[in-house]
Amino acid sequence: MIKFFINSYKKLDKKILHILNNGLAFSFFICIISSMILLTYMLFFTYPIVYYIGLLGFILGLNSASSFIISATIIDNVKKEYF
């Protein structure tokens, strides 16, 4: 199963792969920022809104990463099939 994902990643078009890598970097950046916010909450016990902002940011980062992966795979398959 993992070999399937690695092979499909290697077979992606260069433009789609570039967009995917930029999207994953953006998602990783969001996750890092939200982890710092959660670490701030854990160390200083500030307002609970800080916890919710960090948690929602982390969820946003993970959702956007999975969205970029799924979208890149689907767009590549459509491009190969119809064009």
PDB file of N, CA, C and O in Angstrom, chain B, residues numbered from 101:
ATOM      1  N   MET B 101       0.825  -1.193   0.000  1.00  0.00           N
ATOM      2  CA  MET B 101       0.000   0.000   0.000  1.00  0.00           C
ATOM      3  C   MET B 101       0.870   1.258   0.000  1.00  0.00           C
ATOM      4  O   MET B 101       0.585   2.222  -0.711  1.00  0.00           O
ATOM      5  N   ILE B 102       1.924   1.236   0.800  1.00  0.00           N
ATOM      6  CA  ILE B 102       2.807   2.398   0.844  1.00  0.00           C
ATOM      7  C   ILE B 102       3.561   2.536  -0.474  1.00  0.00           C
ATOM      8  O   ILE B 102       3.806   3.652  -0.931  1.00  0.00           O
ATOM      9  N   LYS B 103       3.933   1.412  -1.090  1.00  0.00           N
ATOM     10  CA  LYS B 103       4.601   1.473  -2.387  1.00  0.00           C
ATOM     11  C   LYS B 103       3.699   2.107  -3.438  1.00  0.00           C
ATOM     12  O   LYS B 103       4.176   2.822  -4.319  1.00  0.00           O
ATOM     13  N   PHE B 104       2.405   1.850  -3.348  1.00  0.00           N
ATOM     14  CA  PHE B 104       1.456   2.448  -4.284  1.00  0.00           C
ATOM     15  C   PHE B 104       1.471   3.964  -4.174  1.00  0.00           C
ATOM     16  O   PHE B 104       1.488   4.658  -5.191  1.00  0.00           O
ATOM     17  N   PHE B 105       1.467   4.490  -2.945  1.00  0.00           N
ATOM     18  CA  PHE B 105       1.485   5.931  -2.748  1.00  0.00           C
ATOM     19  C   PHE B 105       2.813   6.540  -3.199  1.00  0.00           C
ATOM     20  O   PHE B 105       2.830   7.630  -3.772  1.00  0.00           O
ATOM     21  N   ILE B 106       3.914   5.850  -2.946  1.00  0.00           N
ATOM     22  CA  ILE B 106       5.218   6.354  -3.372  1.00  0.00           C
ATOM     23  C   ILE B 106       5.317   6.368  -4.890  1.00  0.00           C
ATOM     24  O   ILE B 106       5.821   7.330  -5.469  1.00  0.00           O
ATOM     25  N   ASN B 107       4.842   5.312  -5.540  1.00  0.00           N
ATOM     26  CA  ASN B 107       4.887   5.261  -7.000  1.00  0.00           C
ATOM     27  C   ASN B 107       3.965   6.304  -7.627  1.00  0.00           C
ATOM     28  O   ASN B 107       4.324   6.919  -8.631  1.00  0.00           O
ATOM     29  N   SER B 108       2.802   6.509  -7.058  1.00  0.00           N
ATOM     30  CA  SER B 108       1.900   7.526  -7.605  1.00  0.00           C
ATOM     31  C   SER B 108       2.469   8.929  -7.376  1.00  0.00           C
ATOM     32  O   SER B 108       2.232   9.822  -8.189  1.00  0.00           O
ATOM     33  N   TYR B 109       3.206   9.139  -6.298  1.00  0.00           N
ATOM     34  CA  TYR B 109       3.853  10.422  -6.042  1.00  0.00           C
ATOM     35  C   TYR B 109       4.965  10.679  -7.059  1.00  0.00           C
ATOM     36  O   TYR B 109       5.143  11.804  -7.527  1.00  0.00           O
ATOM     37  N   LYS B 110       5.701   9.634  -7.390  1.00  0.00           N
ATOM     38  CA  LYS B 110       6.794   9.768  -8.353  1.00  0.00           C
ATOM     39  C   LYS B 110       6.285  10.017  -9.768  1.00  0.00           C
ATOM     40  O   LYS B 110       6.987  10.629 -10.573  1.00  0.00           O
ATOM     41  N   LYS B 111       5.094   9.561 -10.082  1.00  0.00           N
ATOM     42  CA  LYS B 111       4.545   9.672 -11.430  1.00  0.00           C
ATOM     43  C   LYS B 111       3.758  10.961 -11.655  1.00  0.00           C
ATOM     44  O   LYS B 111       3.207  11.158 -12.738  1.00  0.00           O
ATOM     45  N   LEU B 112       3.695  11.836 -10.663  1.00  0.00           N
ATOM     46  CA  LEU B 112       2.949  13.079 -10.820  1.00  0.00           C
ATOM     47  C   LEU B 112       3.638  14.003 -11.820  1.00  0.00           C
ATOM     48  O   LEU B 112       4.861  13.982 -11.965  1.00  0.00           O
ATOM     49  N   ASP B 113       2.837  14.810 -12.504  1.00  0.00           N
ATOM     50  CA  ASP B 113       3.355  15.810 -13.423  1.00  0.00           C
ATOM     51  C   ASP B 113       4.183  16.836 -12.650  1.00  0.00           C
ATOM     52  O   ASP B 113       3.928  17.079 -11.471  1.00  0.00           O
ATOM     53  N   LYS B 114       5.171  17.436 -13.311  1.00  0.00           N
ATOM     54  CA  LYS B 114       6.072  18.354 -12.604  1.00  0.00           C
ATOM     55  C   LYS B 114       5.357  19.584 -12.065  1.00  0.00           C
ATOM     56  O   LYS B 114       5.661  20.038 -10.962  1.00  0.00           O
ATOM     57  N   LYS B 115       4.415  20.131 -12.821  1.00  0.00           N
ATOM     58  CA  LYS B 115       3.683  21.310 -12.353  1.00  0.00           C
ATOM     59  C   LYS B 115       2.813  20.964 -11.148  1.00  0.00           C
ATOM     60  O   LYS B 115       2.751  21.714 -10.175  1.00  0.00           O
ATOM     61  N   ILE B 116       2.148  19.827 -11.229  1.00  0.00           N
ATOM     62  CA  ILE B 116       1.286  19.391 -10.124  1.00  0.00           C
ATOM     63  C   ILE B 116       2.136  19.078  -8.898  1.00  0.00           C
ATOM     64  O   ILE B 116       1.742  19.379  -7.772  1.00  0.00           O
ATOM     65  N   LEU B 117       3.291  18.479  -9.115  1.00  0.00           N
ATOM     66  CA  LEU B 117       4.192  18.154  -8.009  1.00  0.00           C
ATOM     67  C   LEU B 117       4.720  19.426  -7.346  1.00  0.00           C
ATOM     68  O   LEU B 117       4.877  19.473  -6.126  1.00  0.00           O
ATOM     69  N   HIS B 118       4.989  20.439  -8.134  1.00  0.00           N
ATOM     70  CA  HIS B 118       5.451  21.724  -7.583  1.00  0.00           C
ATOM     71  C   HIS B 118       4.356  22.362  -6.721  1.00  0.00           C
ATOM     72  O   HIS B 118       4.633  22.855  -5.628  1.00  0.00           O
ATOM     73  N   ILE B 119       3.129  22.350  -7.210  1.00  0.00           N
ATOM     74  CA  ILE B 119       2.012  22.899  -6.441  1.00  0.00           C
ATOM     75  C   ILE B 119       1.787  22.082  -5.168  1.00  0.00           C
ATOM     76  O   ILE B 119       1.511  22.641  -4.106  1.00  0.00           O
ATOM     77  N   LEU B 120       1.905  20.769  -5.278  1.00  0.00           N
ATOM     78  CA  LEU B 120       1.731  19.900  -4.110  1.00  0.00           C
ATOM     79  C   LEU B 120       2.800  20.183  -3.062  1.00  0.00           C
ATOM     80  O   LEU B 120       2.490  20.269  -1.874  1.00  0.00           O
ATOM     81  N   ASN B 121       4.040  20.327  -3.478  1.00  0.00           N
ATOM     82  CA  ASN B 121       5.115  20.590  -2.518  1.00  0.00           C
ATOM     83  C   ASN B 121       4.941  21.946  -1.844  1.00  0.00           C
ATOM     84  O   ASN B 121       5.177  22.078  -0.643  1.00  0.00           O
ATOM     85  N   ASN B 122       4.528  22.956  -2.614  1.00  0.00           N
ATOM     86  CA  ASN B 122       4.280  24.265  -2.010  1.00  0.00           C
ATOM     87  C   ASN B 122       3.110  24.213  -1.037  1.00  0.00           C
ATOM     88  O   ASN B 122       3.162  24.834   0.025  1.00  0.00           O
ATOM     89  N   GLY B 123       2.064  23.487  -1.383  1.00  0.00           N
ATOM     90  CA  GLY B 123       0.910  23.351  -0.499  1.00  0.00           C
ATOM     91  C   GLY B 123       1.250  22.608   0.780  1.00  0.00           C
ATOM     92  O   GLY B 123       0.787  22.975   1.860  1.00  0.00           O
ATOM     93  N   LEU B 124       2.063  21.559   0.659  1.00  0.00           N
ATOM     94  CA  LEU B 124       2.459  20.825   1.856  1.00  0.00           C
ATOM     95  C   LEU B 124       3.376  21.661   2.744  1.00  0.00           C
ATOM     96  O   LEU B 124       3.313  21.564   3.969  1.00  0.00           O
ATOM     97  N   ALA B 125       4.224  22.479   2.131  1.00  0.00           N
ATOM     98  CA  ALA B 125       5.079  23.371   2.922  1.00  0.00           C
ATOM     99  C   ALA B 125       4.227  24.400   3.665  1.00  0.00           C
ATOM    100  O   ALA B 125       4.488  24.698   4.830  1.00  0.00           O
ATOM    101  N   PHE B 126       3.212  24.940   2.992  1.00  0.00           N
ATOM    102  CA  PHE B 126       2.304  25.888   3.630  1.00  0.00           C
ATOM    103  C   PHE B 126       1.557  25.225   4.789  1.00  0.00           C
ATOM    104  O   PHE B 126       1.416  25.819   5.858  1.00  0.00           O
ATOM    105  N   SER B 127       1.084  24.011   4.581  1.00  0.00           N
ATOM    106  CA  SER B 127       0.365  23.289   5.633  1.00  0.00           C
ATOM    107  C   SER B 127       1.283  22.985   6.820  1.00  0.00           C
ATOM    108  O   SER B 127       0.875  23.082   7.977  1.00  0.00           O
ATOM    109  N   PHE B 128       2.524  22.617   6.512  1.00  0.00           N
ATOM    110  CA  PHE B 128       3.490  22.347   7.568  1.00  0.00           C
ATOM    111  C   PHE B 128       3.767  23.618   8.371  1.00  0.00           C
ATOM    112  O   PHE B 128       3.897  23.567   9.595  1.00  0.00           O
ATOM    113  N   PHE B 129       3.857  24.756   7.681  1.00  0.00           N
ATOM    114  CA  PHE B 129       4.074  26.038   8.352  1.00  0.00           C
ATOM    115  C   PHE B 129       2.911  26.372   9.285  1.00  0.00           C
ATOM    116  O   PHE B 129       3.125  26.845  10.402  1.00  0.00           O
ATOM    117  N   ILE B 130       1.695  26.131   8.834  1.00  0.00           N
ATOM    118  CA  ILE B 130       0.515  26.369   9.678  1.00  0.00           C
ATOM    119  C   ILE B 130       0.554  25.469  10.909  1.00  0.00           C
ATOM    120  O   ILE B 130       0.248  25.916  12.014  1.00  0.00           O
ATOM    121  N   CYS B 131       0.929  24.207  10.724  1.00  0.00           N
ATOM    122  CA  CYS B 131       1.004  23.281  11.861  1.00  0.00           C
ATOM    123  C   CYS B 131       2.088  23.703  12.853  1.00  0.00           C
ATOM    124  O   CYS B 131       1.897  23.589  14.063  1.00  0.00           O
ATOM    125  N   ILE B 132       3.207  24.182  12.355  1.00  0.00           N
ATOM    126  CA  ILE B 132       4.284  24.638  13.247  1.00  0.00           C
ATOM    127  C   ILE B 132       3.828  25.859  14.053  1.00  0.00           C
ATOM    128  O   ILE B 132       4.055  25.926  15.261  1.00  0.00           O
ATOM    129  N   ILE B 133       3.192  26.812  13.393  1.00  0.00           N
ATOM    130  CA  ILE B 133       2.709  28.010  14.094  1.00  0.00           C
ATOM    131  C   ILE B 133       1.678  27.626  15.160  1.00  0.00           C
ATOM    132  O   ILE B 133       1.726  28.126  16.284  1.00  0.00           O
ATOM    133  N   SER B 134       0.749  26.740  14.804  1.00  0.00           N
ATOM    134  CA  SER B 134      -0.273  26.344  15.775  1.00  0.00           C
ATOM    135  C   SER B 134       0.341  25.528  16.912  1.00  0.00           C
ATOM    136  O   SER B 134      -0.137  25.597  18.045  1.00  0.00           O
ATOM    137  N   SER B 135       1.389  24.758  16.630  1.00  0.00           N
ATOM    138  CA  SER B 135       2.070  24.031  17.711  1.00  0.00           C
ATOM    139  C   SER B 135       2.743  24.998  18.680  1.00  0.00           C
ATOM    140  O   SER B 135       2.764  24.769  19.889  1.00  0.00           O
ATOM    141  N   MET B 136       3.292  26.078  18.135  1.00  0.00           N
ATOM    142  CA  MET B 136       3.881  27.096  19.021  1.00  0.00           C
ATOM    143  C   MET B 136       2.815  27.774  19.872  1.00  0.00           C
ATOM    144  O   MET B 136       3.053  28.080  21.040  1.00  0.00           O
ATOM    145  N   ILE B 137       1.653  28.008  19.297  1.00  0.00           N
ATOM    146  CA  ILE B 137       0.550  28.599  20.062  1.00  0.00           C
ATOM    147  C   ILE B 137       0.117  27.643  21.168  1.00  0.00           C
ATOM    148  O   ILE B 137      -0.128  28.068  22.298  1.00  0.00           O
ATOM    149  N   LEU B 138       0.022  26.359  20.849  1.00  0.00           N
ATOM    150  CA  LEU B 138      -0.356  25.376  21.870  1.00  0.00           C
ATOM    151  C   LEU B 138       0.719  25.247  22.944  1.00  0.00           C
ATOM    152  O   LEU B 138       0.401  25.056  24.117  1.00  0.00           O
ATOM    153  N   LEU B 139       1.985  25.350  22.554  1.00  0.00           N
ATOM    154  CA  LEU B 139       3.069  25.310  23.531  1.00  0.00           C
ATOM    155  C   LEU B 139       3.016  26.534  24.444  1.00  0.00           C
ATOM    156  O   LEU B 139       3.285  26.435  25.641  1.00  0.00           O
ATOM    157  N   THR B 140       2.670  27.674  23.877  1.00  0.00           N
ATOM    158  CA  THR B 140       2.504  28.887  24.685  1.00  0.00           C
ATOM    159  C   THR B 140       1.392  28.695  25.701  1.00  0.00           C
ATOM    160  O   THR B 140       1.529  29.087  26.860  1.00  0.00           O
ATOM    161  N   TYR B 141       0.299  28.096  25.273  1.00  0.00           N
ATOM    162  CA  TYR B 141      -0.803  27.849  26.207  1.00  0.00           C
ATOM    163  C   TYR B 141      -0.368  26.893  27.306  1.00  0.00           C
ATOM    164  O   TYR B 141      -0.701  27.083  28.476  1.00  0.00           O
ATOM    165  N   MET B 142       0.381  25.860  26.919  1.00  0.00           N
ATOM    166  CA  MET B 142       0.785  24.859  27.897  1.00  0.00           C
ATOM    167  C   MET B 142       1.765  25.433  28.924  1.00  0.00           C
ATOM    168  O   MET B 142       1.698  25.074  30.100  1.00  0.00           O
ATOM    169  N   LEU B 143       2.660  26.307  28.506  1.00  0.00           N
ATOM    170  CA  LEU B 143       3.671  26.836  29.414  1.00  0.00           C
ATOM    171  C   LEU B 143       3.166  27.983  30.283  1.00  0.00           C
ATOM    172  O   LEU B 143       3.561  28.101  31.443  1.00  0.00           O
ATOM    173  N   PHE B 144       2.302  28.822  29.736  1.00  0.00           N
ATOM    174  CA  PHE B 144       1.898  30.021  30.464  1.00  0.00           C
ATOM    175  C   PHE B 144       0.463  29.987  30.972  1.00  0.00           C
ATOM    176  O   PHE B 144       0.064  30.885  31.714  1.00  0.00           O
ATOM    177  N   PHE B 145      -0.314  28.997  30.606  1.00  0.00           N
ATOM    178  CA  PHE B 145      -1.710  28.855  31.034  1.00  0.00           C
ATOM    179  C   PHE B 145      -2.489  30.154  30.850  1.00  0.00           C
ATOM    180  O   PHE B 145      -3.086  30.691  31.783  1.00  0.00           O
ATOM    181  N   THR B 146      -2.459  30.627  29.632  1.00  0.00           N
ATOM    182  CA  THR B 146      -3.181  31.859  29.325  1.00  0.00           C
ATOM    183  C   THR B 146      -4.653  31.543  29.123  1.00  0.00           C
ATOM    184  O   THR B 146      -5.144  30.515  29.589  1.00  0.00           O
ATOM    185  N   TYR B 147      -5.340  32.410  28.443  1.00  0.00           N
ATOM    186  CA  TYR B 147      -6.776  32.251  28.234  1.00  0.00           C
ATOM    187  C   TYR B 147      -7.085  30.995  27.414  1.00  0.00           C
ATOM    188  O   TYR B 147      -6.284  30.592  26.570  1.00  0.00           O
ATOM    189  N   PRO B 148      -8.232  30.384  27.658  1.00  0.00           N
ATOM    190  CA  PRO B 148      -8.603  29.176  26.898  1.00  0.00           C
ATOM    191  C   PRO B 148      -8.786  29.427  25.404  1.00  0.00           C
ATOM    192  O   PRO B 148      -8.710  28.490  24.608  1.00  0.00           O
ATOM    193  N   ILE B 149      -9.024  30.671  25.017  1.00  0.00           N
ATOM    194  CA  ILE B 149      -9.179  30.972  23.598  1.00  0.00           C
ATOM    195  C   ILE B 149      -7.883  30.683  22.845  1.00  0.00           C
ATOM    196  O   ILE B 149      -7.916  30.345  21.662  1.00  0.00           O
ATOM    197  N   VAL B 150      -6.745  30.815  23.524  1.00  0.00           N
ATOM    198  CA  VAL B 150      -5.453  30.515  22.903  1.00  0.00           C
ATOM    199  C   VAL B 150      -5.377  29.028  22.561  1.00  0.00           C
ATOM    200  O   VAL B 150      -4.870  28.650  21.505  1.00  0.00           O
ATOM    201  N   TYR B 151      -5.884  28.196  23.459  1.00  0.00           N
ATOM    202  CA  TYR B 151      -5.915  26.758  23.202  1.00  0.00           C
ATOM    203  C   TYR B 151      -6.772  26.441  21.977  1.00  0.00           C
ATOM    204  O   TYR B 151      -6.370  25.655  21.119  1.00  0.00           O
ATOM    205  N   TYR B 152      -7.940  27.047  21.902  1.00  0.00           N
ATOM    206  CA  TYR B 152      -8.831  26.772  20.781  1.00  0.00           C
ATOM    207  C   TYR B 152      -8.269  27.292  19.463  1.00  0.00           C
ATOM    208  O   TYR B 152      -8.453  26.661  18.422  1.00  0.00           O
ATOM    209  N   ILE B 153      -7.595  28.423  19.494  1.00  0.00           N
ATOM    210  CA  ILE B 153      -6.963  28.948  18.278  1.00  0.00           C
ATOM    211  C   ILE B 153      -5.846  28.010  17.815  1.00  0.00           C
ATOM    212  O   ILE B 153      -5.731  27.727  16.623  1.00  0.00           O
ATOM    213  N   GLY B 154      -5.034  27.533  18.743  1.00  0.00           N
ATOM    214  CA  GLY B 154      -3.968  26.593  18.394  1.00  0.00           C
ATOM    215  C   GLY B 154      -4.513  25.276  17.875  1.00  0.00           C
ATOM    216  O   GLY B 154      -3.984  24.716  16.915  1.00  0.00           O
ATOM    217  N   LEU B 155      -5.560  24.782  18.500  1.00  0.00           N
ATOM    218  CA  LEU B 155      -6.154  23.517  18.063  1.00  0.00           C
ATOM    219  C   LEU B 155      -6.791  23.650  16.687  1.00  0.00           C
ATOM    220  O   LEU B 155      -6.618  22.781  15.834  1.00  0.00           O
ATOM    221  N   LEU B 156      -7.522  24.731  16.471  1.00  0.00           N
ATOM    222  CA  LEU B 156      -8.131  24.944  15.161  1.00  0.00           C
ATOM    223  C   LEU B 156      -7.084  25.165  14.074  1.00  0.00           C
ATOM    224  O   LEU B 156      -7.273  24.734  12.936  1.00  0.00           O
ATOM    225  N   GLY B 157      -5.992  25.827  14.411  1.00  0.00           N
ATOM    226  CA  GLY B 157      -4.907  26.006  13.449  1.00  0.00           C
ATOM    227  C   GLY B 157      -4.260  24.688  13.077  1.00  0.00           C
ATOM    228  O   GLY B 157      -3.940  24.456  11.911  1.00  0.00           O
ATOM    229  N   PHE B 158      -4.067  23.823  14.064  1.00  0.00           N
ATOM    230  CA  PHE B 158      -3.476  22.509  13.792  1.00  0.00           C
ATOM    231  C   PHE B 158      -4.401  21.668  12.924  1.00  0.00           C
ATOM    232  O   PHE B 158      -3.949  21.008  11.988  1.00  0.00           O
ATOM    233  N   ILE B 159      -5.672  21.689  13.225  1.00  0.00           N
ATOM    234  CA  ILE B 159      -6.650  20.960  12.416  1.00  0.00           C
ATOM    235  C   ILE B 159      -6.682  21.512  10.993  1.00  0.00           C
ATOM    236  O   ILE B 159      -6.770  20.751  10.029  1.00  0.00           O
ATOM    237  N   LEU B 160      -6.610  22.833  10.864  1.00  0.00           N
ATOM    238  CA  LEU B 160      -6.581  23.462   9.546  1.00  0.00           C
ATOM    239  C   LEU B 160      -5.356  23.010   8.754  1.00  0.00           C
ATOM    240  O   LEU B 160      -5.464  22.724   7.561  1.00  0.00           O
ATOM    241  N   GLY B 161      -4.211  22.942   9.394  1.00  0.00           N
ATOM    242  CA  GLY B 161      -2.993  22.491   8.724  1.00  0.00           C
ATOM    243  C   GLY B 161      -3.092  21.057   8.242  1.00  0.00           C
ATOM    244  O   GLY B 161      -2.698  20.748   7.117  1.00  0.00           O
ATOM    245  N   LEU B 162      -3.614  20.181   9.085  1.00  0.00           N
ATOM    246  CA  LEU B 162      -3.750  18.773   8.694  1.00  0.00           C
ATOM    247  C   LEU B 162      -4.780  18.588   7.586  1.00  0.00           C
ATOM    248  O   LEU B 162      -4.568  17.810   6.657  1.00  0.00           O
ATOM    249  N   ASN B 163      -5.898  19.308   7.690  1.00  0.00           N
ATOM    250  CA  ASN B 163      -6.924  19.210   6.651  1.00  0.00           C
ATOM    251  C   ASN B 163      -6.435  19.753   5.316  1.00  0.00           C
ATOM    252  O   ASN B 163      -6.723  19.177   4.266  1.00  0.00           O
ATOM    253  N   SER B 164      -5.709  20.842   5.350  1.00  0.00           N
ATOM    254  CA  SER B 164      -5.216  21.398   4.093  1.00  0.00           C
ATOM    255  C   SER B 164      -4.149  20.497   3.473  1.00  0.00           C
ATOM    256  O   SER B 164      -4.074  20.395   2.249  1.00  0.00           O
ATOM    257  N   ALA B 165      -3.331  19.849   4.283  1.00  0.00           N
ATOM    258  CA  ALA B 165      -2.331  18.923   3.746  1.00  0.00           C
ATOM    259  C   ALA B 165      -3.002  17.736   3.053  1.00  0.00           C
ATOM    260  O   ALA B 165      -2.620  17.359   1.945  1.00  0.00           O
ATOM    261  N   SER B 166      -3.990  17.159   3.703  1.00  0.00           N
ATOM    262  CA  SER B 166      -4.685  16.031   3.080  1.00  0.00           C
ATOM    263  C   SER B 166      -5.459  16.487   1.854  1.00  0.00           C
ATOM    264  O   SER B 166      -5.579  15.736   0.886  1.00  0.00           O
ATOM    265  N   SER B 167      -5.981  17.694   1.880  1.00  0.00           N
ATOM    266  CA  SER B 167      -6.699  18.236   0.726  1.00  0.00           C
ATOM    267  C   SER B 167      -5.757  18.432  -0.457  1.00  0.00           C
ATOM    268  O   SER B 167      -6.120  18.124  -1.592  1.00  0.00           O
ATOM    269  N   PHE B 168      -4.561  18.936  -0.208  1.00  0.00           N
ATOM    270  CA  PHE B 168      -3.588  19.106  -1.282  1.00  0.00           C
ATOM    271  C   PHE B 168      -3.185  17.764  -1.884  1.00  0.00           C
ATOM    272  O   PHE B 168      -3.048  17.653  -3.103  1.00  0.00           O
ATOM    273  N   ILE B 169      -2.996  16.760  -1.062  1.00  0.00           N
ATOM    274  CA  ILE B 169      -2.598  15.442  -1.566  1.00  0.00           C
ATOM    275  C   ILE B 169      -3.704  14.836  -2.415  1.00  0.00           C
ATOM    276  O   ILE B 169      -3.445  14.334  -3.509  1.00  0.00           O
ATOM    277  N   ILE B 170      -4.923  14.878  -1.922  1.00  0.00           N
ATOM    278  CA  ILE B 170      -6.051  14.302  -2.663  1.00  0.00           C
ATOM    279  C   ILE B 170      -6.301  15.064  -3.951  1.00  0.00           C
ATOM    280  O   ILE B 170      -6.541  14.457  -4.995  1.00  0.00           O
ATOM    281  N   SER B 171      -6.249  16.381  -3.888  1.00  0.00           N
ATOM    282  CA  SER B 171      -6.500  17.190  -5.083  1.00  0.00           C
ATOM    283  C   SER B 171      -5.424  16.970  -6.144  1.00  0.00           C
ATOM    284  O   SER B 171      -5.739  16.870  -7.329  1.00  0.00           O
ATOM    285  N   ALA B 172      -4.174  16.894  -5.736  1.00  0.00           N
ATOM    286  CA  ALA B 172      -3.099  16.673  -6.697  1.00  0.00           C
ATOM    287  C   ALA B 172      -3.240  15.317  -7.379  1.00  0.00           C
ATOM    288  O   ALA B 172      -3.008  15.200  -8.582  1.00  0.00           O
ATOM    289  N   THR B 173      -3.614  14.311  -6.631  1.00  0.00           N
ATOM    290  CA  THR B 173      -3.796  12.982  -7.207  1.00  0.00           C
ATOM    291  C   THR B 173      -4.949  12.963  -8.195  1.00  0.00           C
ATOM    292  O   THR B 173      -4.829  12.394  -9.280  1.00  0.00           O
ATOM    293  N   ILE B 174      -6.050  13.572  -7.833  1.00  0.00           N
ATOM    294  CA  ILE B 174      -7.224  13.590  -8.708  1.00  0.00           C
ATOM    295  C   ILE B 174      -6.952  14.405  -9.967  1.00  0.00           C
ATOM    296  O   ILE B 174      -7.311  13.980 -11.065  1.00  0.00           O
ATOM    297  N   ILE B 175      -6.327  15.564  -9.825  1.00  0.00           N
ATOM    298  CA  ILE B 175      -6.041  16.399 -10.988  1.00  0.00           C
ATOM    299  C   ILE B 175      -5.064  15.697 -11.933  1.00  0.00           C
ATOM    300  O   ILE B 175      -5.206  15.786 -13.153  1.00  0.00           O
ATOM    301  N   ASP B 176      -4.082  15.006 -11.376  1.00  0.00           N
ATOM    302  CA  ASP B 176      -3.141  14.274 -12.216  1.00  0.00           C
ATOM    303  C   ASP B 176      -3.835  13.150 -12.977  1.00  0.00           C
ATOM    304  O   ASP B 176      -3.562  12.938 -14.159  1.00  0.00           O
ATOM    305  N   ASN B 177      -4.729  12.429 -12.304  1.00  0.00           N
ATOM    306  CA  ASN B 177      -5.455  11.351 -12.976  1.00  0.00           C
ATOM    307  C   ASN B 177      -6.370  11.892 -14.079  1.00  0.00           C
ATOM    308  O   ASN B 177      -6.461  11.298 -15.153  1.00  0.00           O
ATOM    309  N   VAL B 178      -7.036  12.993 -13.824  1.00  0.00           N
ATOM    310  CA  VAL B 178      -7.914  13.592 -14.839  1.00  0.00           C
ATOM    311  C   VAL B 178      -7.081  14.097 -16.013  1.00  0.00           C
ATOM    312  O   VAL B 178      -7.473  13.932 -17.169  1.00  0.00           O
ATOM    313  N   LYS B 179      -5.953  14.701 -15.729  1.00  0.00           N
ATOM    314  CA  LYS B 179      -5.091  15.226 -16.790  1.00  0.00           C
ATOM    315  C   LYS B 179      -4.566  14.096 -17.669  1.00  0.00           C
ATOM    316  O   LYS B 179      -4.536  14.226 -18.893  1.00  0.00           O
ATOM    317  N   LYS B 180      -4.154  12.993 -17.056  1.00  0.00           N
ATOM    318  CA  LYS B 180      -3.622  11.867 -17.827  1.00  0.00           C
ATOM    319  C   LYS B 180      -4.726  11.169 -18.624  1.00  0.00           C
ATOM    320  O   LYS B 180      -4.475  10.662 -19.717  1.00  0.00           O
ATOM    321  N   GLU B 181      -5.929  11.143 -18.089  1.00  0.00           N
ATOM    322  CA  GLU B 181      -7.009  10.409 -18.736  1.00  0.00           C
ATOM    323  C   GLU B 181      -7.647  11.186 -19.875  1.00  0.00           C
ATOM    324  O   GLU B 181      -7.972  10.601 -20.908  1.00  0.00           O
ATOM    325  N   TYR B 182      -7.830  12.470 -19.714  1.00  0.00           N
ATOM    326  CA  TYR B 182      -8.595  13.235 -20.704  1.00  0.00           C
ATOM    327  C   TYR B 182      -7.741  14.109 -21.606  1.00  0.00           C
ATOM    328  O   TYR B 182      -8.231  14.543 -22.649  1.00  0.00           O
ATOM    329  N   PHE B 183      -6.491  14.392 -21.263  1.00  0.00           N
ATOM    330  CA  PHE B 183      -5.688  15.280 -22.099  1.00  0.00           C
ATOM    331  C   PHE B 183      -4.474  14.606 -22.648  1.00  0.00           C
ATOM    332  O   PHE B 183      -3.697  15.227 -23.372  1.00  0.00           O
TER     333      PHE B 183
END
